[in-house]
Amino acid sequence: MGAEVQPARFAVVVAKKAIPLAVNRNRAKRLVRELFRSDPEALPAGWEVVLIARPSLLRKPLKDLRRIYAVAVAGAVAKASKQAE
């Protein structure tokens, strides 16, 4: 059996201690999921990523969050490929 490469998987963790109100925790999760959905090819196939949301996420516009996400993903991919060498 050949090993099938699965698409990247993404999980969001929002601590109740960090963001106490459920409405805000749910909004943080929705924002982060939207970042992943808007650019699913940014993460290599087979990767499993867990993002821990912080309160500052809720104070930034989506445009800024997309830029921050793109930079973070590019850095993680570069670091992983450098370690694989």
DRENVEXSE-612305 format. One record per atom (N, C-alpha, C): atom name; x, y negated, z. Coordinates in steps of 0.1 Angstrom, whole numbers. Example, Ala and Ser with C-alpha at 12.3 -4.5 7.8 and 13.67 -1.06 7.14 Angstrom:
REM residues 2
<site><atomo>N</atomo><xx>132</xx><yy>57</yy><zz>78</zz></site>
<site><atomo>CA</atomo><xx>123</xx><yy>45</yy><zz>78</zz></site>
<site><atomo>C</atomo><xx>132</xx><yy>33</yy><zz>78</zz></site>
<site><atomo>N</atomo><xx>128</xx><yy>22</yy><zz>71</zz></site>
<site><atomo>CA</atomo><xx>137</xx><yy>11</yy><zz>71</zz></site>
<site><atomo>C</atomo><xx>129</xx><yy>0</yy><zz>79</zz></site>
This chain:
REM residues 85
<site><atomo>N</atomo><xx>8</xx><yy>12</yy><zz>0</zz></site>
<site><atomo>CA</atomo><xx>0</xx><yy>0</yy><zz>0</zz></site>
<site><atomo>C</atomo><xx>9</xx><yy>-12</yy><zz>0</zz></site>
<site><atomo>N</atomo><xx>6</xx><yy>-21</yy><zz>-9</zz></site>
<site><atomo>CA</atomo><xx>14</xx><yy>-34</yy><zz>-10</zz></site>
<site><atomo>C</atomo><xx>8</xx><yy>-43</yy><zz>1</zz></site>
<site><atomo>N</atomo><xx>17</xx><yy>-51</yy><zz>6</zz></site>
<site><atomo>CA</atomo><xx>14</xx><yy>-61</yy><zz>16</zz></site>
<site><atomo>C</atomo><xx>8</xx><yy>-73</yy><zz>9</zz></site>
<site><atomo>N</atomo><xx>-5</xx><yy>-75</yy><zz>11</zz></site>
<site><atomo>CA</atomo><xx>-12</xx><yy>-87</yy><zz>5</zz></site>
<site><atomo>C</atomo><xx>-8</xx><yy>-99</yy><zz>14</zz></site>
<site><atomo>N</atomo><xx>-5</xx><yy>-110</yy><zz>7</zz></site>
<site><atomo>CA</atomo><xx>-2</xx><yy>-122</yy><zz>13</zz></site>
<site><atomo>C</atomo><xx>-15</xx><yy>-130</yy><zz>16</zz></site>
<site><atomo>N</atomo><xx>-18</xx><yy>-132</yy><zz>28</zz></site>
<site><atomo>CA</atomo><xx>-30</xx><yy>-139</yy><zz>32</zz></site>
<site><atomo>C</atomo><xx>-28</xx><yy>-154</yy><zz>31</zz></site>
<site><atomo>N</atomo><xx>-39</xx><yy>-162</yy><zz>29</zz></site>
<site><atomo>CA</atomo><xx>-37</xx><yy>-176</yy><zz>30</zz></site>
<site><atomo>C</atomo><xx>-34</xx><yy>-181</yy><zz>44</zz></site>
<site><atomo>N</atomo><xx>-28</xx><yy>-193</yy><zz>44</zz></site>
<site><atomo>CA</atomo><xx>-25</xx><yy>-198</yy><zz>58</zz></site>
<site><atomo>C</atomo><xx>-37</xx><yy>-199</yy><zz>66</zz></site>
<site><atomo>N</atomo><xx>-35</xx><yy>-197</yy><zz>79</zz></site>
<site><atomo>CA</atomo><xx>-46</xx><yy>-198</yy><zz>89</zz></site>
<site><atomo>C</atomo><xx>-43</xx><yy>-209</yy><zz>99</zz></site>
<site><atomo>N</atomo><xx>-53</xx><yy>-215</yy><zz>104</zz></site>
<site><atomo>CA</atomo><xx>-52</xx><yy>-227</yy><zz>112</zz></site>
<site><atomo>C</atomo><xx>-61</xx><yy>-227</yy><zz>123</zz></site>
<site><atomo>N</atomo><xx>-56</xx><yy>-230</yy><zz>135</zz></site>
<site><atomo>CA</atomo><xx>-65</xx><yy>-231</yy><zz>147</zz></site>
<site><atomo>C</atomo><xx>-62</xx><yy>-244</yy><zz>154</zz></site>
<site><atomo>N</atomo><xx>-72</xx><yy>-249</yy><zz>161</zz></site>
<site><atomo>CA</atomo><xx>-72</xx><yy>-261</yy><zz>168</zz></site>
<site><atomo>C</atomo><xx>-75</xx><yy>-259</yy><zz>183</zz></site>
<site><atomo>N</atomo><xx>-66</xx><yy>-264</yy><zz>192</zz></site>
<site><atomo>CA</atomo><xx>-68</xx><yy>-263</yy><zz>206</zz></site>
<site><atomo>C</atomo><xx>-70</xx><yy>-277</yy><zz>212</zz></site>
<site><atomo>N</atomo><xx>-81</xx><yy>-279</yy><zz>219</zz></site>
<site><atomo>CA</atomo><xx>-83</xx><yy>-292</yy><zz>225</zz></site>
<site><atomo>C</atomo><xx>-86</xx><yy>-289</yy><zz>240</zz></site>
<site><atomo>N</atomo><xx>-77</xx><yy>-293</yy><zz>248</zz></site>
<site><atomo>CA</atomo><xx>-78</xx><yy>-291</yy><zz>263</zz></site>
<site><atomo>C</atomo><xx>-89</xx><yy>-300</yy><zz>269</zz></site>
<site><atomo>N</atomo><xx>-97</xx><yy>-295</yy><zz>277</zz></site>
<site><atomo>CA</atomo><xx>-107</xx><yy>-303</yy><zz>284</zz></site>
<site><atomo>C</atomo><xx>-101</xx><yy>-313</yy><zz>293</zz></site>
<site><atomo>N</atomo><xx>-89</xx><yy>-310</yy><zz>298</zz></site>
<site><atomo>CA</atomo><xx>-82</xx><yy>-320</yy><zz>307</zz></site>
<site><atomo>C</atomo><xx>-77</xx><yy>-332</yy><zz>299</zz></site>
<site><atomo>N</atomo><xx>-73</xx><yy>-329</yy><zz>286</zz></site>
<site><atomo>CA</atomo><xx>-68</xx><yy>-340</yy><zz>278</zz></site>
<site><atomo>C</atomo><xx>-79</xx><yy>-349</yy><zz>272</zz></site>
<site><atomo>N</atomo><xx>-90</xx><yy>-342</yy><zz>268</zz></site>
<site><atomo>CA</atomo><xx>-101</xx><yy>-349</yy><zz>262</zz></site>
<site><atomo>C</atomo><xx>-114</xx><yy>-344</yy><zz>270</zz></site>
<site><atomo>N</atomo><xx>-118</xx><yy>-351</yy><zz>280</zz></site>
<site><atomo>CA</atomo><xx>-128</xx><yy>-346</yy><zz>289</zz></site>
<site><atomo>C</atomo><xx>-142</xx><yy>-345</yy><zz>283</zz></site>
<site><atomo>N</atomo><xx>-146</xx><yy>-354</yy><zz>274</zz></site>
<site><atomo>CA</atomo><xx>-160</xx><yy>-354</yy><zz>269</zz></site>
<site><atomo>C</atomo><xx>-161</xx><yy>-344</yy><zz>257</zz></site>
<site><atomo>N</atomo><xx>-171</xx><yy>-335</yy><zz>258</zz></site>
<site><atomo>CA</atomo><xx>-173</xx><yy>-325</yy><zz>247</zz></site>
<site><atomo>C</atomo><xx>-175</xx><yy>-332</yy><zz>234</zz></site>
<site><atomo>N</atomo><xx>-182</xx><yy>-343</yy><zz>233</zz></site>
<site><atomo>CA</atomo><xx>-184</xx><yy>-350</yy><zz>220</zz></site>
<site><atomo>C</atomo><xx>-170</xx><yy>-353</yy><zz>214</zz></site>
<site><atomo>N</atomo><xx>-161</xx><yy>-359</yy><zz>222</zz></site>
<site><atomo>CA</atomo><xx>-148</xx><yy>-362</yy><zz>217</zz></site>
<site><atomo>C</atomo><xx>-140</xx><yy>-350</yy><zz>213</zz></site>
<site><atomo>N</atomo><xx>-141</xx><yy>-340</yy><zz>221</zz></site>
<site><atomo>CA</atomo><xx>-133</xx><yy>-327</yy><zz>218</zz></site>
<site><atomo>C</atomo><xx>-138</xx><yy>-322</yy><zz>205</zz></site>
<site><atomo>N</atomo><xx>-151</xx><yy>-322</yy><zz>203</zz></site>
<site><atomo>CA</atomo><xx>-156</xx><yy>-317</yy><zz>190</zz></site>
<site><atomo>C</atomo><xx>-152</xx><yy>-325</yy><zz>178</zz></site>
<site><atomo>N</atomo><xx>-152</xx><yy>-338</yy><zz>180</zz></site>
<site><atomo>CA</atomo><xx>-148</xx><yy>-348</yy><zz>170</zz></site>
<site><atomo>C</atomo><xx>-133</xx><yy>-345</yy><zz>166</zz></site>
<site><atomo>N</atomo><xx>-125</xx><yy>-343</yy><zz>176</zz></site>
<site><atomo>CA</atomo><xx>-111</xx><yy>-340</yy><zz>174</zz></site>
<site><atomo>C</atomo><xx>-109</xx><yy>-328</yy><zz>166</zz></site>
<site><atomo>N</atomo><xx>-117</xx><yy>-317</yy><zz>169</zz></site>
<site><atomo>CA</atomo><xx>-116</xx><yy>-305</yy><zz>162</zz></site>
<site><atomo>C</atomo><xx>-120</xx><yy>-307</yy><zz>147</zz></site>
<site><atomo>N</atomo><xx>-131</xx><yy>-315</yy><zz>145</zz></site>
<site><atomo>CA</atomo><xx>-136</xx><yy>-317</yy><zz>132</zz></site>
<site><atomo>C</atomo><xx>-125</xx><yy>-325</yy><zz>123</zz></site>
<site><atomo>N</atomo><xx>-119</xx><yy>-335</yy><zz>130</zz></site>
<site><atomo>CA</atomo><xx>-109</xx><yy>-342</yy><zz>123</zz></site>
<site><atomo>C</atomo><xx>-97</xx><yy>-334</yy><zz>118</zz></site>
<site><atomo>N</atomo><xx>-93</xx><yy>-325</yy><zz>127</zz></site>
<site><atomo>CA</atomo><xx>-81</xx><yy>-317</yy><zz>124</zz></site>
<site><atomo>C</atomo><xx>-84</xx><yy>-307</yy><zz>114</zz></site>
<site><atomo>N</atomo><xx>-96</xx><yy>-301</yy><zz>115</zz></site>
<site><atomo>CA</atomo><xx>-100</xx><yy>-291</yy><zz>105</zz></site>
<site><atomo>C</atomo><xx>-101</xx><yy>-298</yy><zz>91</zz></site>
<site><atomo>N</atomo><xx>-106</xx><yy>-310</yy><zz>91</zz></site>
<site><atomo>CA</atomo><xx>-107</xx><yy>-317</yy><zz>78</zz></site>
<site><atomo>C</atomo><xx>-93</xx><yy>-319</yy><zz>72</zz></site>
<site><atomo>N</atomo><xx>-83</xx><yy>-322</yy><zz>80</zz></site>
<site><atomo>CA</atomo><xx>-69</xx><yy>-323</yy><zz>75</zz></site>
<site><atomo>C</atomo><xx>-65</xx><yy>-311</yy><zz>68</zz></site>
<site><atomo>N</atomo><xx>-67</xx><yy>-299</yy><zz>75</zz></site>
<site><atomo>CA</atomo><xx>-63</xx><yy>-286</yy><zz>69</zz></site>
<site><atomo>C</atomo><xx>-71</xx><yy>-284</yy><zz>56</zz></site>
<site><atomo>N</atomo><xx>-84</xx><yy>-286</yy><zz>56</zz></site>
<site><atomo>CA</atomo><xx>-93</xx><yy>-284</yy><zz>45</zz></site>
<site><atomo>C</atomo><xx>-89</xx><yy>-292</yy><zz>33</zz></site>
<site><atomo>N</atomo><xx>-85</xx><yy>-305</yy><zz>35</zz></site>
<site><atomo>CA</atomo><xx>-82</xx><yy>-314</yy><zz>24</zz></site>
<site><atomo>C</atomo><xx>-69</xx><yy>-310</yy><zz>17</zz></site>
<site><atomo>N</atomo><xx>-60</xx><yy>-303</yy><zz>23</zz></site>
<site><atomo>CA</atomo><xx>-48</xx><yy>-299</yy><zz>17</zz></site>
<site><atomo>C</atomo><xx>-44</xx><yy>-285</yy><zz>21</zz></site>
<site><atomo>N</atomo><xx>-51</xx><yy>-274</yy><zz>17</zz></site>
<site><atomo>CA</atomo><xx>-48</xx><yy>-261</yy><zz>22</zz></site>
<site><atomo>C</atomo><xx>-35</xx><yy>-255</yy><zz>17</zz></site>
<site><atomo>N</atomo><xx>-31</xx><yy>-261</yy><zz>5</zz></site>
<site><atomo>CA</atomo><xx>-18</xx><yy>-256</yy><zz>-1</zz></site>
<site><atomo>C</atomo><xx>-6</xx><yy>-261</yy><zz>6</zz></site>
<site><atomo>N</atomo><xx>-7</xx><yy>-270</yy><zz>15</zz></site>
<site><atomo>CA</atomo><xx>4</xx><yy>-276</yy><zz>22</zz></site>
<site><atomo>C</atomo><xx>12</xx><yy>-266</yy><zz>30</zz></site>
<site><atomo>N</atomo><xx>5</xx><yy>-257</yy><zz>36</zz></site>
<site><atomo>CA</atomo><xx>11</xx><yy>-246</yy><zz>44</zz></site>
<site><atomo>C</atomo><xx>13</xx><yy>-234</yy><zz>35</zz></site>
<site><atomo>N</atomo><xx>25</xx><yy>-228</yy><zz>36</zz></site>
<site><atomo>CA</atomo><xx>28</xx><yy>-216</yy><zz>28</zz></site>
<site><atomo>C</atomo><xx>18</xx><yy>-204</yy><zz>32</zz></site>
<site><atomo>N</atomo><xx>15</xx><yy>-196</yy><zz>22</zz></site>
<site><atomo>CA</atomo><xx>7</xx><yy>-184</yy><zz>24</zz></site>
<site><atomo>C</atomo><xx>12</xx><yy>-175</yy><zz>36</zz></site>
<site><atomo>N</atomo><xx>4</xx><yy>-170</yy><zz>44</zz></site>
<site><atomo>CA</atomo><xx>8</xx><yy>-161</yy><zz>55</zz></site>
<site><atomo>C</atomo><xx>11</xx><yy>-168</yy><zz>68</zz></site>
<site><atomo>N</atomo><xx>12</xx><yy>-181</yy><zz>68</zz></site>
<site><atomo>CA</atomo><xx>15</xx><yy>-189</yy><zz>80</zz></site>
<site><atomo>C</atomo><xx>2</xx><yy>-189</yy><zz>89</zz></site>
<site><atomo>N</atomo><xx>5</xx><yy>-189</yy><zz>102</zz></site>
<site><atomo>CA</atomo><xx>-6</xx><yy>-191</yy><zz>112</zz></site>
<site><atomo>C</atomo><xx>-1</xx><yy>-203</yy><zz>121</zz></site>
<site><atomo>N</atomo><xx>-9</xx><yy>-213</yy><zz>121</zz></site>
<site><atomo>CA</atomo><xx>-6</xx><yy>-226</yy><zz>127</zz></site>
<site><atomo>C</atomo><xx>-16</xx><yy>-229</yy><zz>138</zz></site>
<site><atomo>N</atomo><xx>-11</xx><yy>-233</yy><zz>150</zz></site>
<site><atomo>CA</atomo><xx>-20</xx><yy>-238</yy><zz>160</zz></site>
<site><atomo>C</atomo><xx>-16</xx><yy>-252</yy><zz>163</zz></site>
<site><atomo>N</atomo><xx>-26</xx><yy>-261</yy><zz>162</zz></site>
<site><atomo>CA</atomo><xx>-24</xx><yy>-275</yy><zz>165</zz></site>
<site><atomo>C</atomo><xx>-31</xx><yy>-278</yy><zz>178</zz></site>
<site><atomo>N</atomo><xx>-23</xx><yy>-285</yy><zz>187</zz></site>
<site><atomo>CA</atomo><xx>-29</xx><yy>-290</yy><zz>200</zz></site>
<site><atomo>C</atomo><xx>-32</xx><yy>-304</yy><zz>198</zz></site>
<site><atomo>N</atomo><xx>-45</xx><yy>-307</yy><zz>199</zz></site>
<site><atomo>CA</atomo><xx>-50</xx><yy>-321</yy><zz>198</zz></site>
<site><atomo>C</atomo><xx>-47</xx><yy>-329</yy><zz>210</zz></site>
<site><atomo>N</atomo><xx>-43</xx><yy>-341</yy><zz>208</zz></site>
<site><atomo>CA</atomo><xx>-41</xx><yy>-351</yy><zz>219</zz></site>
<site><atomo>C</atomo><xx>-51</xx><yy>-362</yy><zz>218</zz></site>
<site><atomo>N</atomo><xx>-53</xx><yy>-369</yy><zz>229</zz></site>
<site><atomo>CA</atomo><xx>-63</xx><yy>-380</yy><zz>229</zz></site>
<site><atomo>C</atomo><xx>-60</xx><yy>-391</yy><zz>219</zz></site>
<site><atomo>N</atomo><xx>-48</xx><yy>-394</yy><zz>216</zz></site>
<site><atomo>CA</atomo><xx>-45</xx><yy>-404</yy><zz>206</zz></site>
<site><atomo>C</atomo><xx>-50</xx><yy>-401</yy><zz>192</zz></site>
<site><atomo>N</atomo><xx>-53</xx><yy>-389</yy><zz>189</zz></site>
<site><atomo>CA</atomo><xx>-59</xx><yy>-385</yy><zz>176</zz></site>
<site><atomo>C</atomo><xx>-72</xx><yy>-392</yy><zz>174</zz></site>
<site><atomo>N</atomo><xx>-79</xx><yy>-394</yy><zz>184</zz></site>
<site><atomo>CA</atomo><xx>-93</xx><yy>-401</yy><zz>182</zz></site>
<site><atomo>C</atomo><xx>-92</xx><yy>-415</yy><zz>179</zz></site>
<site><atomo>N</atomo><xx>-80</xx><yy>-422</yy><zz>182</zz></site>
<site><atomo>CA</atomo><xx>-79</xx><yy>-436</yy><zz>180</zz></site>
<site><atomo>C</atomo><xx>-73</xx><yy>-440</yy><zz>166</zz></site>
<site><atomo>N</atomo><xx>-69</xx><yy>-430</yy><zz>158</zz></site>
<site><atomo>CA</atomo><xx>-63</xx><yy>-432</yy><zz>145</zz></site>
<site><atomo>C</atomo><xx>-73</xx><yy>-430</yy><zz>134</zz></site>
<site><atomo>N</atomo><xx>-72</xx><yy>-439</yy><zz>124</zz></site>
<site><atomo>CA</atomo><xx>-81</xx><yy>-436</yy><zz>112</zz></site>
<site><atomo>C</atomo><xx>-77</xx><yy>-424</yy><zz>104</zz></site>
<site><atomo>N</atomo><xx>-86</xx><yy>-418</yy><zz>97</zz></site>
<site><atomo>CA</atomo><xx>-83</xx><yy>-405</yy><zz>90</zz></site>
<site><atomo>C</atomo><xx>-72</xx><yy>-407</yy><zz>80</zz></site>
<site><atomo>N</atomo><xx>-71</xx><yy>-419</yy><zz>74</zz></site>
<site><atomo>CA</atomo><xx>-60</xx><yy>-421</yy><zz>64</zz></site>
<site><atomo>C</atomo><xx>-46</xx><yy>-419</yy><zz>71</zz></site>
<site><atomo>N</atomo><xx>-45</xx><yy>-425</yy><zz>83</zz></site>
<site><atomo>CA</atomo><xx>-32</xx><yy>-423</yy><zz>91</zz></site>
<site><atomo>C</atomo><xx>-30</xx><yy>-409</yy><zz>95</zz></site>
<site><atomo>N</atomo><xx>-41</xx><yy>-402</yy><zz>99</zz></site>
<site><atomo>CA</atomo><xx>-40</xx><yy>-388</yy><zz>103</zz></site>
<site><atomo>C</atomo><xx>-35</xx><yy>-379</yy><zz>92</zz></site>
<site><atomo>N</atomo><xx>-40</xx><yy>-382</yy><zz>80</zz></site>
<site><atomo>CA</atomo><xx>-36</xx><yy>-374</yy><zz>68</zz></site>
<site><atomo>C</atomo><xx>-21</xx><yy>-376</yy><zz>65</zz></site>
<site><atomo>N</atomo><xx>-16</xx><yy>-388</yy><zz>67</zz></site>
<site><atomo>CA</atomo><xx>-2</xx><yy>-391</yy><zz>65</zz></site>
<site><atomo>C</atomo><xx>7</xx><yy>-384</yy><zz>75</zz></site>
<site><atomo>N</atomo><xx>3</xx><yy>-385</yy><zz>88</zz></site>
<site><atomo>CA</atomo><xx>10</xx><yy>-379</yy><zz>99</zz></site>
<site><atomo>C</atomo><xx>10</xx><yy>-363</yy><zz>97</zz></site>
<site><atomo>N</atomo><xx>-1</xx><yy>-358</yy><zz>93</zz></site>
<site><atomo>CA</atomo><xx>-2</xx><yy>-343</yy><zz>91</zz></site>
<site><atomo>C</atomo><xx>7</xx><yy>-339</yy><zz>79</zz></site>
<site><atomo>N</atomo><xx>7</xx><yy>-347</yy><zz>68</zz></site>
<site><atomo>CA</atomo><xx>15</xx><yy>-343</yy><zz>57</zz></site>
<site><atomo>C</atomo><xx>30</xx><yy>-343</yy><zz>61</zz></site>
<site><atomo>N</atomo><xx>34</xx><yy>-353</yy><zz>68</zz></site>
<site><atomo>CA</atomo><xx>48</xx><yy>-354</yy><zz>73</zz></site>
<site><atomo>C</atomo><xx>52</xx><yy>-342</yy><zz>82</zz></site>
<site><atomo>N</atomo><xx>43</xx><yy>-339</yy><zz>91</zz></site>
<site><atomo>CA</atomo><xx>45</xx><yy>-329</yy><zz>101</zz></site>
<site><atomo>C</atomo><xx>46</xx><yy>-315</yy><zz>94</zz></site>
<site><atomo>N</atomo><xx>37</xx><yy>-313</yy><zz>85</zz></site>
<site><atomo>CA</atomo><xx>37</xx><yy>-300</yy><zz>77</zz></site>
<site><atomo>C</atomo><xx>50</xx><yy>-299</yy><zz>69</zz></site>
<site><atomo>N</atomo><xx>53</xx><yy>-309</yy><zz>62</zz></site>
<site><atomo>CA</atomo><xx>66</xx><yy>-309</yy><zz>54</zz></site>
<site><atomo>C</atomo><xx>78</xx><yy>-307</yy><zz>62</zz></site>
<site><atomo>N</atomo><xx>78</xx><yy>-313</yy><zz>74</zz></site>
<site><atomo>CA</atomo><xx>90</xx><yy>-310</yy><zz>83</zz></site>
<site><atomo>C</atomo><xx>90</xx><yy>-296</yy><zz>88</zz></site>
<site><atomo>N</atomo><xx>79</xx><yy>-290</yy><zz>91</zz></site>
<site><atomo>CA</atomo><xx>78</xx><yy>-276</yy><zz>96</zz></site>
<site><atomo>C</atomo><xx>82</xx><yy>-267</yy><zz>85</zz></site>
<site><atomo>N</atomo><xx>78</xx><yy>-269</yy><zz>73</zz></site>
<site><atomo>CA</atomo><xx>81</xx><yy>-260</yy><zz>62</zz></site>
<site><atomo>C</atomo><xx>96</xx><yy>-261</yy><zz>59</zz></site>
<site><atomo>N</atomo><xx>101</xx><yy>-273</yy><zz>59</zz></site>
<site><atomo>CA</atomo><xx>116</xx><yy>-275</yy><zz>57</zz></site>
<site><atomo>C</atomo><xx>124</xx><yy>-268</yy><zz>67</zz></site>
<site><atomo>N</atomo><xx>120</xx><yy>-270</yy><zz>80</zz></site>
<site><atomo>CA</atomo><xx>127</xx><yy>-263</yy><zz>91</zz></site>
<site><atomo>C</atomo><xx>127</xx><yy>-248</yy><zz>90</zz></site>
<site><atomo>N</atomo><xx>115</xx><yy>-243</yy><zz>86</zz></site>
<site><atomo>CA</atomo><xx>114</xx><yy>-228</yy><zz>85</zz></site>
<site><atomo>C</atomo><xx>122</xx><yy>-223</yy><zz>73</zz></site>
<site><atomo>N</atomo><xx>122</xx><yy>-230</yy><zz>62</zz></site>
<site><atomo>CA</atomo><xx>130</xx><yy>-226</yy><zz>51</zz></site>
<site><atomo>C</atomo><xx>145</xx><yy>-227</yy><zz>54</zz></site>
<site><atomo>N</atomo><xx>149</xx><yy>-237</yy><zz>61</zz></site>
<site><atomo>CA</atomo><xx>163</xx><yy>-238</yy><zz>65</zz></site>
<site><atomo>C</atomo><xx>167</xx><yy>-227</yy><zz>74</zz></site>
<site><atomo>N</atomo><xx>158</xx><yy>-222</yy><zz>84</zz></site>
<site><atomo>CA</atomo><xx>162</xx><yy>-212</yy><zz>93</zz></site>
<site><atomo>C</atomo><xx>162</xx><yy>-198</yy><zz>86</zz></site>
<site><atomo>N</atomo><xx>154</xx><yy>-197</yy><zz>75</zz></site>
<site><atomo>CA</atomo><xx>153</xx><yy>-184</yy><zz>67</zz></site>
<site><atomo>C</atomo><xx>166</xx><yy>-182</yy><zz>59</zz></site>
<site><atomo>N</atomo><xx>174</xx><yy>-192</yy><zz>57</zz></site>
<site><atomo>CA</atomo><xx>186</xx><yy>-191</yy><zz>49</zz></site>
<site><atomo>C</atomo><xx>197</xx><yy>-184</yy><zz>56</zz></site>
